[in-house]
């Protein structure tokens, strides 16, 4: 069975509808119609660049402390934290 990308009125066979399609319609009928009838593709999830950058910066900072074999990070000192 061929997959349809858009709804076509000229076809006589039934329009296939999956469980995901029904869930999409219940969640947002407008989005469902735009996607199925007009073939509008919606953008995906944006990359988590802030989280990746934060991880990279923290890793570099703590790598320096590991090389020096020190646990005296300035945050630990400022807030009185222990390892």
Sine and cosine of phi, psi and omega as CSV:
sin_phi,cos_phi,sin_psi,cos_psi,sin_omega,cos_omega
0.00,0.00,0.79,-0.61,-0.01,-1.00
-0.96,0.28,0.57,-0.82,0.04,-1.00
-1.00,0.04,0.69,-0.73,0.04,-1.00
-1.00,-0.06,0.68,-0.73,0.08,-1.00
-1.00,-0.06,-0.50,0.87,0.01,-1.00
-0.67,-0.74,0.40,-0.91,0.08,-1.00
-0.94,0.33,0.69,-0.73,-0.03,-1.00
-0.77,-0.64,0.89,-0.45,-0.03,-1.00
-0.92,0.39,-0.42,0.91,-0.09,-1.00
-0.98,0.21,-0.24,0.97,0.00,-1.00
-0.98,0.20,0.64,-0.77,0.01,-1.00
-1.00,-0.04,-0.37,0.93,0.00,-1.00
-0.98,0.21,0.39,-0.92,-0.06,-1.00
-0.92,0.40,0.53,-0.85,0.02,-1.00
-0.97,0.22,0.86,-0.51,-0.03,-1.00
-0.94,0.35,0.65,-0.76,-0.02,-1.00
-0.67,-0.74,0.82,-0.57,-0.02,-1.00
-0.99,-0.10,0.10,-0.99,0.05,-1.00
-0.90,0.43,-0.60,0.80,0.05,-1.00
-0.88,0.47,-0.64,0.77,0.04,-1.00
-0.88,0.47,-0.65,0.76,0.03,-1.00
-0.91,0.42,-0.68,0.73,0.04,-1.00
-0.87,0.48,-0.66,0.75,0.04,-1.00
-0.89,0.46,-0.66,0.76,0.00,-1.00
-0.91,0.42,-0.66,0.75,0.01,-1.00
-0.91,0.41,-0.66,0.76,-0.01,-1.00
-0.92,0.40,-0.73,0.68,-0.03,-1.00
-0.39,-0.92,0.99,-0.14,-0.03,-1.00
-0.85,0.53,-0.61,0.80,-0.03,-1.00
-0.89,0.45,-0.71,0.70,0.03,-1.00
-0.89,0.45,-0.65,0.76,0.02,-1.00
-0.85,0.52,-0.74,0.67,-0.02,-1.00
-0.91,0.42,-0.70,0.72,0.01,-1.00
-0.87,0.50,-0.63,0.78,-0.03,-1.00
-0.96,0.27,-0.74,0.67,-0.10,-1.00
-0.98,0.19,-0.67,0.74,-0.10,-1.00
-0.99,0.11,-0.65,0.76,-0.10,-0.99
-0.96,-0.29,-0.11,0.99,0.04,-1.00
0.95,0.32,0.43,0.90,0.00,-1.00
-0.95,0.30,0.79,-0.61,0.06,-1.00
-0.98,-0.17,0.79,-0.61,-0.04,-1.00
-1.00,-0.05,0.48,-0.88,-0.04,-1.00
-0.91,0.40,0.47,-0.88,0.03,-1.00
-0.99,0.14,-0.18,-0.98,0.01,-1.00
-0.97,0.26,0.75,-0.66,0.00,-1.00
-0.92,0.39,0.46,-0.89,0.00,-1.00
-0.92,0.40,0.47,-0.88,-0.03,-1.00
-1.00,-0.01,0.89,0.45,-0.10,-0.99
-0.91,0.41,-0.57,0.82,0.00,-1.00
-0.91,0.41,-0.69,0.72,0.01,-1.00
-0.91,0.42,-0.66,0.75,0.00,-1.00
-0.91,0.42,-0.68,0.73,0.01,-1.00
-0.90,0.43,-0.66,0.75,0.02,-1.00
-0.89,0.45,-0.71,0.70,0.04,-1.00
-0.85,0.52,-0.69,0.72,-0.02,-1.00
-0.89,0.45,-0.71,0.70,-0.01,-1.00
-0.91,0.42,-0.69,0.73,0.01,-1.00
-0.91,0.42,-0.65,0.76,0.02,-1.00
-0.88,0.48,-0.72,0.70,0.02,-1.00
-0.88,0.48,-0.67,0.74,-0.04,-1.00
-0.91,0.42,-0.70,0.72,-0.02,-1.00
-0.97,0.22,-0.40,0.92,0.12,-0.99
-0.89,0.46,-0.63,0.77,0.04,-1.00
-0.89,0.45,-0.64,0.77,0.03,-1.00
-0.92,0.38,-0.61,0.80,0.03,-1.00
-0.91,0.42,-0.65,0.76,0.03,-1.00
-0.88,0.47,-0.64,0.76,0.01,-1.00
-0.99,0.15,-0.07,1.00,-0.06,-1.00
0.78,0.62,0.75,0.67,-0.03,-1.00
-0.82,-0.57,0.56,-0.83,0.07,-1.00
-0.91,-0.42,0.28,0.96,-0.05,-1.00
-0.99,-0.10,0.96,0.27,0.05,-1.00
-0.99,0.17,0.51,-0.86,-0.06,-1.00
-0.89,0.46,-0.51,0.86,0.05,-1.00
-0.93,0.38,-0.62,0.78,0.03,-1.00
-0.90,0.44,-0.65,0.76,0.00,-1.00
-0.92,0.39,-0.73,0.68,-0.09,-1.00
-0.88,0.47,-0.67,0.74,-0.10,-1.00
-0.98,-0.22,0.14,0.99,0.07,-1.00
0.91,0.42,0.61,0.79,-0.01,-1.00
-1.00,0.01,0.50,-0.86,0.08,-1.00
-0.93,-0.38,0.36,-0.93,0.01,-1.00
-0.89,0.45,0.00,0.00,0.00,0.00
